[in-house]
Amino acid sequence: MPSPLPTPVRDDLVAQLRRQVSGPVFAPEDPGYAEECRTYNLMTPLLPEVAVGAESAEDVQAAVRLAAEHGLAVAIRGGGHIVATSGEGSLVINMRRMNAVTVDAEARRVRLQGSVLWQDVLDATAPYGLAPMNGSSPTVSAVGYLLGGGHSPTLGRLLGWAAEYVTAFDLVTADGVLRHVTPDSDPDLFFAVRGTKGNFGVVTALELEVFPFTRIFAGGLWFPGERMADVLTSWREWVAGTPDELTSSIAVQRLPPLPELPEPLRGAFVVHVRIAYLGDPEEGERLIRPLRSAAPVIFDTVADLPYAEAATLHLDPPEPLPYVDRSTGLRDLTKETVDALVEVAGPDSGCVLASIEIRRLGGALAREPRTPDAVPTRGLEFQMFAFGVGPVETMPQLRASLAGLIEAVRPWHDPRRLVSFLSPDEAQQQSDIEELYGPERYRRLARIKQTYDPANVFRINHNIAPARPA
């Protein structure tokens, strides 16, 4: 953990920042510091030496230069759900004031600035009959999602990873230079930035392709948790034969007794199957018919929807909450996998986890991209992500439950997994990062890191350390 700056040095840094940036600057004792550093997971607050509310690319440049001069790491707050570390001894750049969306309907492209949220992008593109490759939560930053690779629960299996459709970045690198990065201008950086989160700089804006979808057959089917074995069995058999136009996931959930939940789900133990089909609704109904017969359906929201409404398909909690999480890739989902999951998380297990989700990948998510990128998950069949919610005194029990779950599915473990799903605990393990990317890709990324960030200024993340000079 970096040592805190001596108070006079920190005060001098804060004074310099206030002279050089147009946005607000916060020291820990300032009103507004806590809000500026607020995170979605209440268990992983950001605790930097100083926080900068950037209002422009010039603000970002000034903040990065001054952080480097004072030997501080730079953390980026962009509106995501998972924070890798607390960022103590760092400078945080909060991108929430930079949130413009510009649509070029004729070219089917959008320009996204700062930490614009997916809901903002959906609202901007829908009037033109266009759709982005959004994630499962409309309140997550689009840019951070894309830097992690971007698994779309609506368009993923048909089109691939969302990062493939980024055409250019505006990127502030560790030297404070603002670069317009394209496949032709900086092929190494263009490769490295897509799939590694914030390891190579601060993205102040990017350009992204969007697609002519206006409607989607989508929604959820909820089944009693007591029928978990039947539903998981039916789902695993069913997804093996679904077309690329259909994306699905399944979640075993122990829901809280919140009044905003509909009565059949309030405080219930359920299995939630999510469906998104890019085709005729009648064909969609035919495709999901086998699922409806797996067990009694207690709640059903599957319908022909405007595309923008499908952003709430997973019903991720919109407000911050305290939780711990783990994830793993799965190379297969067999009968034995289902048995193991029922034993560790079924109705007689005593499981205390709020959600255990399995996403079916495959389709276009398995093919190579048009332009090479660092996304490490092509060829992965399933992604599992689980979390437990509770006050701090319950965290040891929740962590133990997560560890038991990961151990239960270890026979089907795949070292590849979604970068964005790495938990804070996993982010600190260099071996986990190297395993995720694989030796060849990791070595290439480390060499590029040495070129553009030899001091590892951008290390408050799932860190890729610079290669040692030869």
C-alpha positions as CSV (number, residue, x, y, z in Angstrom):
1,M,0.0,0.0,0.0
2,P,1.5,3.4,-1.0
3,S,2.5,5.7,1.9
4,P,0.3,8.8,2.2
5,L,1.8,12.1,1.1
6,P,3.1,14.4,3.8
7,T,0.4,17.0,4.5
8,P,2.4,20.0,3.0
9,V,3.1,18.0,-0.2
10,R,-0.5,16.9,-0.5
11,D,-1.7,20.5,0.1
12,D,0.6,21.7,-2.6
13,L,-0.7,19.1,-5.0
14,V,-4.3,20.1,-4.2
15,A,-3.5,23.7,-4.8
16,Q,-1.8,23.0,-8.1
17,L,-4.8,20.9,-9.2
18,R,-7.2,23.6,-8.3
19,R,-5.2,26.1,-10.5
20,Q,-5.0,23.7,-13.5
21,V,-8.3,21.9,-13.7
22,S,-11.7,23.4,-14.3
23,G,-13.6,20.7,-12.3
24,P,-13.7,20.3,-8.5
25,V,-10.8,18.9,-6.5
26,F,-11.4,17.2,-3.1
27,A,-9.1,16.3,-0.3
28,P,-10.3,13.7,2.3
29,E,-11.4,16.4,4.8
30,D,-13.4,18.4,2.2
31,P,-17.2,18.3,2.0
32,G,-18.1,16.3,-1.1
33,Y,-15.1,14.0,-1.0
34,A,-17.2,11.0,0.1
35,E,-19.7,11.5,-2.6
36,E,-17.0,11.9,-5.2
37,C,-15.4,8.6,-4.2
38,R,-18.7,6.7,-3.7
39,T,-18.9,3.2,-5.2
40,Y,-21.6,0.8,-6.1
41,N,-20.2,-1.8,-3.7
42,L,-20.3,-0.3,-0.2
43,M,-17.6,-2.8,0.9
44,T,-15.0,-1.3,-1.5
45,P,-15.0,2.4,-1.0
46,L,-12.3,4.5,-2.8
47,L,-10.0,6.2,-0.3
48,P,-7.6,8.3,-2.4
49,E,-5.2,11.1,-1.4
50,V,-7.2,13.5,-3.7
51,A,-10.2,13.2,-6.0
52,V,-10.6,15.2,-9.2
53,G,-14.0,15.7,-10.8
54,A,-12.9,16.0,-14.5
55,E,-14.9,18.2,-16.8
56,S,-12.8,17.9,-19.9
57,A,-9.9,16.0,-21.5
58,E,-7.6,18.8,-20.4
59,D,-8.6,18.3,-16.8
60,V,-7.7,14.6,-17.2
61,Q,-4.3,15.5,-18.7
62,A,-3.5,17.9,-15.9
63,A,-4.5,15.4,-13.2
64,V,-2.4,12.6,-14.8
65,R,0.7,14.8,-15.1
66,L,0.5,16.1,-11.6
67,A,-0.1,12.6,-10.2
68,A,3.0,11.3,-12.0
69,E,5.1,14.2,-10.8
70,H,4.1,13.4,-7.2
71,G,4.5,9.6,-7.5
72,L,0.8,8.8,-7.2
73,A,-1.0,6.1,-8.9
74,V,-4.1,7.1,-10.9
75,A,-7.5,5.4,-10.3
76,I,-10.4,6.0,-12.7
77,R,-14.0,6.3,-11.4
78,G,-16.2,5.6,-14.3
79,G,-19.5,4.3,-13.0
80,G,-18.9,0.6,-12.9
81,H,-20.0,-1.9,-10.3
82,I,-16.7,-3.5,-9.3
83,V,-13.8,-1.6,-7.8
84,A,-10.5,-3.5,-7.8
85,T,-8.8,-1.8,-4.8
86,S,-9.5,1.0,-2.4
87,G,-7.0,3.3,-4.1
88,E,-5.3,4.5,-0.9
89,G,-2.4,6.8,-1.7
90,S,-3.7,7.5,-5.2
91,L,-5.3,10.2,-7.2
92,V,-8.9,9.4,-8.4
93,I,-10.2,10.9,-11.5
94,N,-14.0,10.8,-11.5
95,M,-15.4,10.9,-15.1
96,R,-19.1,11.4,-14.2
97,R,-19.3,15.1,-15.4
98,M,-18.2,14.1,-18.9
99,N,-21.2,12.2,-20.1
100,A,-22.2,13.4,-23.6
101,V,-23.6,11.1,-26.4
102,T,-23.4,12.2,-30.0
103,V,-25.3,10.1,-32.6
104,D,-24.3,9.9,-36.3
105,A,-27.4,8.0,-37.5
106,E,-26.2,7.8,-41.2
107,A,-22.9,6.2,-40.3
108,R,-24.5,4.1,-37.5
109,R,-22.0,5.3,-34.9
110,V,-22.1,7.1,-31.6
111,R,-19.4,9.1,-29.7
112,L,-19.5,8.5,-26.0
113,Q,-17.7,10.8,-23.6
114,G,-16.4,10.1,-20.1
115,S,-18.6,7.8,-17.9
116,V,-21.9,8.1,-19.9
117,L,-24.3,5.4,-18.7
118,W,-25.9,2.8,-20.9
119,Q,-29.4,4.3,-20.3
120,D,-28.1,7.6,-21.7
121,V,-26.9,5.8,-24.8
122,L,-30.1,3.9,-25.2
123,D,-32.2,7.1,-24.9
124,A,-30.0,8.8,-27.5
125,T,-30.0,6.0,-30.1
126,A,-33.6,4.7,-29.9
127,P,-35.2,7.7,-31.7
128,Y,-33.0,6.8,-34.7
129,G,-34.0,3.1,-34.7
130,L,-30.5,2.1,-33.5
131,A,-29.3,-0.1,-30.6
132,P,-25.9,-0.3,-28.9
133,M,-24.4,-3.5,-27.5
134,N,-25.3,-2.6,-24.0
135,G,-24.7,-4.6,-20.9
136,S,-27.0,-6.1,-18.3
137,S,-27.4,-2.9,-16.2
138,P,-28.5,0.5,-17.7
139,T,-26.8,2.3,-14.8
140,V,-23.3,1.1,-15.6
141,S,-20.7,3.2,-17.5
142,A,-20.7,2.3,-21.2
143,V,-17.0,3.1,-21.6
144,G,-15.8,0.9,-18.7
145,Y,-17.9,-2.0,-19.9
146,L,-16.4,-1.7,-23.4
147,L,-12.9,-1.6,-22.0
148,G,-13.6,-4.9,-20.2
149,G,-14.7,-6.5,-23.5
150,G,-18.4,-6.1,-23.1
151,H,-20.8,-9.1,-22.9
152,S,-24.1,-8.0,-24.2
153,P,-27.0,-10.1,-22.9
154,T,-29.1,-9.1,-26.0
155,L,-26.7,-8.9,-29.0
156,G,-23.6,-10.8,-27.8
157,R,-24.2,-14.3,-29.4
158,L,-25.2,-12.7,-32.7
159,L,-22.5,-10.0,-33.0
160,G,-19.6,-10.9,-30.6
161,W,-17.9,-8.9,-27.9
162,A,-18.9,-5.2,-27.8
163,A,-15.2,-4.1,-27.8
164,E,-15.0,-5.4,-31.4
165,Y,-17.2,-2.5,-32.5
166,V,-15.1,0.3,-30.9
167,T,-13.6,2.2,-33.8
168,A,-11.5,4.9,-32.0
169,F,-10.5,6.1,-28.5
170,D,-9.4,9.4,-27.1
171,L,-6.9,8.2,-24.5
172,V,-4.8,10.1,-22.0
173,T,-1.7,8.0,-21.4
174,A,0.7,8.1,-18.4
175,D,2.7,10.9,-19.9
176,G,-0.3,13.2,-19.9
177,V,-0.6,13.1,-23.7
178,L,-4.1,12.9,-25.3
179,R,-4.0,10.4,-28.1
180,H,-6.6,9.6,-30.8
181,V,-6.1,5.9,-31.0
182,T,-7.2,3.9,-34.0
183,P,-6.2,0.5,-35.5
184,D,-4.0,2.5,-38.0
185,S,-2.5,5.2,-35.7
186,D,-1.5,3.0,-32.7
187,P,-2.2,-0.7,-33.4
188,D,-0.6,-1.9,-30.1
189,L,-2.6,0.5,-28.0
190,F,-5.8,-0.2,-29.9
191,F,-5.2,-3.9,-29.2
192,A,-4.3,-3.5,-25.5
193,V,-7.0,-1.0,-24.4
194,R,-9.9,-3.3,-25.5
195,G,-10.2,-6.0,-22.8
196,T,-8.0,-4.7,-20.0
197,K,-10.1,-2.0,-18.3
198,G,-8.1,1.0,-17.3
199,N,-4.6,-0.4,-17.5
200,F,-3.3,1.8,-20.3
201,G,-4.8,5.3,-19.7
202,V,-7.9,7.3,-19.2
203,V,-10.4,7.1,-22.0
204,T,-12.0,10.5,-22.3
205,A,-14.2,9.5,-25.3
206,L,-14.7,6.7,-27.8
207,E,-16.5,5.9,-31.1
208,L,-18.7,2.9,-31.3
209,E,-20.8,1.1,-34.0
210,V,-24.5,0.7,-33.3
211,F,-27.1,-1.5,-35.0
212,P,-30.6,-1.2,-36.6
213,F,-32.6,-3.1,-33.9
214,T,-35.8,-1.5,-32.6
215,R,-37.5,-4.4,-30.9
216,I,-36.6,-7.6,-29.2
217,F,-38.4,-10.6,-27.8
218,A,-37.1,-10.6,-24.2
219,G,-37.8,-11.0,-20.6
220,G,-37.6,-13.4,-17.7
221,L,-39.2,-16.7,-16.5
222,W,-39.1,-17.3,-12.7
223,F,-39.4,-20.8,-11.3
224,P,-39.6,-22.0,-7.6
225,G,-36.2,-22.5,-6.2
226,E,-37.3,-25.9,-4.9
227,R,-37.3,-27.0,-8.6
228,M,-33.7,-25.8,-9.2
229,A,-32.5,-29.2,-10.4
230,D,-35.3,-29.6,-13.0
231,V,-34.9,-26.0,-14.3
232,L,-31.1,-26.1,-14.5
233,T,-31.2,-29.5,-16.3
234,S,-33.8,-28.2,-18.8
235,W,-31.9,-25.0,-19.4
236,R,-28.5,-26.6,-20.0
237,E,-30.0,-29.0,-22.5
238,W,-32.0,-26.2,-24.1
239,V,-29.2,-23.7,-24.6
240,A,-27.1,-26.3,-26.4
241,G,-29.4,-26.0,-29.4
242,T,-30.4,-22.4,-29.4
243,P,-29.5,-20.2,-32.5
244,D,-27.0,-17.3,-32.3
245,E,-29.9,-14.8,-32.4
246,L,-30.9,-16.0,-28.9
247,T,-28.9,-15.1,-25.7
248,S,-29.8,-16.5,-22.3
249,S,-28.6,-16.8,-18.7
250,I,-29.9,-18.4,-15.6
251,A,-29.6,-17.3,-11.9
252,V,-30.4,-19.0,-8.7
253,Q,-31.6,-16.2,-6.4
254,R,-32.5,-15.6,-2.8
255,L,-34.3,-12.3,-3.2
256,P,-34.8,-9.8,-0.4
257,P,-38.3,-8.9,0.9
258,L,-38.3,-5.5,-0.8
259,P,-41.6,-3.8,-1.5
260,E,-40.6,-2.9,-5.0
261,L,-40.4,-6.6,-6.0
262,P,-43.7,-8.1,-7.2
263,E,-45.4,-10.4,-4.7
264,P,-44.4,-13.7,-6.2
265,L,-40.7,-12.7,-6.0
266,R,-40.6,-10.8,-2.7
267,G,-38.3,-12.6,-0.3
268,A,-38.5,-15.7,-2.5
269,F,-36.0,-18.4,-3.4
270,V,-36.3,-18.6,-7.2
271,V,-34.5,-19.6,-10.4
272,H,-34.6,-16.8,-13.0
273,V,-34.1,-17.6,-16.7
274,R,-33.3,-14.6,-18.9
275,I,-34.1,-14.6,-22.6
276,A,-33.3,-12.2,-25.4
277,Y,-34.2,-13.2,-29.0
278,L,-33.6,-11.1,-32.1
279,G,-36.3,-12.5,-34.3
280,D,-40.0,-12.9,-34.8
281,P,-41.9,-13.1,-31.5
282,E,-43.9,-16.2,-32.6
283,E,-40.7,-18.0,-33.3
284,G,-39.4,-16.8,-30.0
285,E,-42.4,-18.3,-28.2
286,R,-41.8,-21.6,-30.0
287,L,-38.1,-21.6,-29.0
288,I,-38.8,-21.1,-25.3
289,R,-41.7,-23.5,-25.1
290,P,-39.4,-26.3,-23.7
291,L,-38.4,-24.0,-20.8
292,R,-42.0,-23.2,-19.8
293,S,-42.6,-26.9,-19.2
294,A,-39.5,-27.4,-17.0
295,A,-41.4,-26.4,-13.8
296,P,-44.3,-24.2,-12.8
297,V,-43.6,-20.6,-13.9
298,I,-44.4,-18.2,-11.0
299,F,-43.6,-15.0,-12.8
300,D,-43.3,-14.2,-16.6
301,T,-42.2,-11.0,-18.3
302,V,-41.2,-12.4,-21.7
303,A,-42.7,-10.2,-24.4
304,D,-42.1,-8.3,-27.6
305,L,-40.4,-5.1,-26.3
306,P,-38.9,-1.9,-27.6
307,Y,-35.2,-2.6,-27.6
308,A,-34.3,0.0,-25.0
309,E,-36.5,-1.8,-22.4
310,A,-34.4,-4.9,-22.6
311,A,-31.6,-3.1,-20.8
312,T,-33.4,-4.1,-17.6
313,L,-33.5,-7.8,-18.5
314,H,-31.3,-8.9,-15.6
315,L,-33.0,-6.6,-13.1
316,D,-29.6,-5.7,-11.5
317,P,-30.0,-3.8,-8.2
318,P,-29.9,-0.1,-9.1
319,E,-28.7,1.3,-5.8
320,P,-25.4,0.7,-4.0
321,L,-25.2,-2.2,-1.6
322,P,-22.6,-4.1,0.5
323,Y,-21.5,-7.4,-1.1
324,V,-18.7,-9.8,-1.9
325,D,-18.4,-11.7,-5.1
326,R,-16.5,-14.4,-7.0
327,S,-16.5,-15.6,-10.6
328,T,-15.2,-18.5,-12.7
329,G,-15.3,-19.6,-16.3
330,L,-16.9,-23.0,-17.0
331,R,-15.8,-25.1,-19.9
332,D,-19.0,-27.2,-19.7
333,L,-22.3,-27.6,-17.9
334,T,-22.9,-31.3,-17.4
335,K,-25.4,-33.3,-15.4
336,E,-22.7,-33.6,-12.8
337,T,-22.2,-29.8,-12.7
338,V,-25.9,-29.4,-12.0
339,D,-25.8,-32.0,-9.2
340,A,-22.8,-30.1,-7.7
341,L,-24.7,-26.8,-7.9
342,V,-27.8,-28.2,-6.3
343,E,-25.8,-29.7,-3.5
344,V,-24.0,-26.4,-2.7
345,A,-26.9,-24.0,-3.5
346,G,-30.1,-25.9,-3.7
347,P,-33.2,-25.9,-1.4
348,D,-31.5,-28.1,1.3
349,S,-28.1,-26.5,1.2
350,G,-28.4,-23.6,3.6
351,C,-26.8,-21.4,1.0
352,V,-26.8,-17.7,1.9
353,L,-25.7,-16.2,-1.4
354,A,-28.1,-13.7,-3.0
355,S,-27.4,-14.8,-6.6
356,I,-25.5,-17.4,-8.6
357,E,-25.6,-16.6,-12.3
358,I,-24.5,-18.6,-15.3
359,R,-24.3,-16.9,-18.7
360,R,-24.3,-19.0,-21.9
361,L,-21.7,-17.6,-24.3
362,G,-20.8,-19.2,-27.6
363,G,-22.0,-18.1,-31.0
364,A,-20.2,-15.0,-32.3
365,L,-18.6,-14.6,-28.8
366,A,-16.3,-17.5,-29.8
367,R,-15.0,-16.2,-33.1
368,E,-11.9,-14.1,-33.6
369,P,-12.4,-10.3,-33.9
370,R,-12.1,-8.3,-37.1
371,T,-9.3,-6.3,-35.4
372,P,-7.2,-8.1,-32.8
373,D,-8.0,-7.2,-29.2
374,A,-7.0,-8.3,-25.6
375,V,-10.4,-9.9,-24.8
376,P,-9.4,-13.3,-23.3
377,T,-12.7,-15.1,-23.3
378,R,-13.3,-16.3,-26.8
379,G,-14.1,-20.0,-26.8
380,L,-15.4,-20.0,-23.2
381,E,-18.7,-21.8,-23.0
382,F,-20.2,-20.4,-19.7
383,Q,-19.4,-17.7,-17.3
384,M,-20.5,-18.0,-13.6
385,F,-20.8,-15.0,-11.3
386,A,-22.0,-15.1,-7.7
387,F,-22.4,-12.6,-4.9
388,G,-23.6,-12.4,-1.3
389,V,-25.1,-9.3,0.4
390,G,-25.0,-8.3,4.0
391,P,-23.5,-6.2,6.7
392,V,-19.8,-6.4,7.5
393,E,-20.1,-9.0,10.2
394,T,-21.6,-11.5,7.6
395,M,-18.7,-11.1,5.2
396,P,-16.6,-14.1,6.5
397,Q,-19.6,-16.4,6.1
398,L,-20.4,-15.0,2.6
399,R,-16.8,-15.4,1.5
400,A,-16.8,-19.0,2.8
401,S,-19.9,-19.7,0.8
402,L,-18.4,-18.2,-2.3
403,A,-15.3,-20.3,-1.8
404,G,-17.4,-23.4,-1.4
405,L,-19.2,-22.7,-4.6
406,I,-16.1,-22.1,-6.6
407,E,-14.6,-25.4,-5.2
408,A,-17.8,-27.3,-6.1
409,V,-17.5,-26.4,-9.8
410,R,-13.7,-26.7,-10.0
411,P,-13.8,-29.9,-12.1
412,W,-15.3,-27.8,-14.9
413,H,-13.2,-24.7,-14.3
414,D,-11.9,-22.8,-17.3
415,P,-9.1,-20.2,-16.7
416,R,-10.8,-17.8,-19.1
417,R,-13.5,-15.5,-17.7
418,L,-15.0,-12.0,-18.1
419,V,-12.4,-9.4,-17.0
420,S,-15.2,-7.2,-15.6
421,F,-16.3,-10.0,-13.2
422,L,-13.0,-10.3,-11.4
423,S,-13.7,-9.6,-7.7
424,P,-11.5,-7.3,-5.6
425,D,-10.0,-10.3,-3.9
426,E,-9.1,-11.9,-7.2
427,A,-7.8,-8.6,-8.6
428,Q,-4.9,-8.6,-6.1
429,Q,-3.7,-12.0,-7.3
430,Q,-1.2,-11.6,-10.1
431,S,-1.4,-15.3,-10.9
432,D,-5.1,-14.9,-11.5
433,I,-4.5,-12.0,-13.9
434,E,-1.8,-13.9,-15.8
435,E,-4.0,-17.1,-15.9
436,L,-6.9,-15.2,-17.3
437,Y,-5.0,-13.7,-20.2
438,G,-2.8,-16.6,-20.9
439,P,1.0,-16.4,-21.1
440,E,1.3,-15.2,-24.7
441,R,-1.3,-12.5,-24.5
442,Y,-0.1,-11.4,-21.0
443,R,3.5,-11.0,-22.2
444,R,2.4,-8.9,-25.2
445,L,0.3,-6.7,-22.9
446,A,3.2,-6.3,-20.4
447,R,5.5,-5.2,-23.3
448,I,2.9,-2.6,-24.4
449,K,2.5,-1.4,-20.8
450,Q,6.3,-0.9,-20.5
451,T,6.1,1.3,-23.6
452,Y,3.2,3.5,-22.5
453,D,3.2,3.3,-18.7
454,P,6.7,2.1,-17.5
455,A,6.1,3.4,-14.0
456,N,2.7,1.6,-13.8
457,V,0.8,4.8,-13.0
458,F,-2.4,3.0,-13.9
459,R,-2.3,0.2,-11.3
460,I,-5.4,0.7,-9.3
461,N,-7.1,-2.0,-11.3
462,H,-6.8,-5.6,-12.4
463,N,-3.2,-4.8,-13.0
464,I,-1.0,-5.7,-15.8
465,A,2.5,-4.9,-14.7
466,P,5.0,-3.4,-17.2
467,A,7.5,-5.9,-18.6
468,R,11.0,-5.5,-17.2
469,P,13.3,-3.8,-19.6
470,A,15.5,-6.3,-21.5
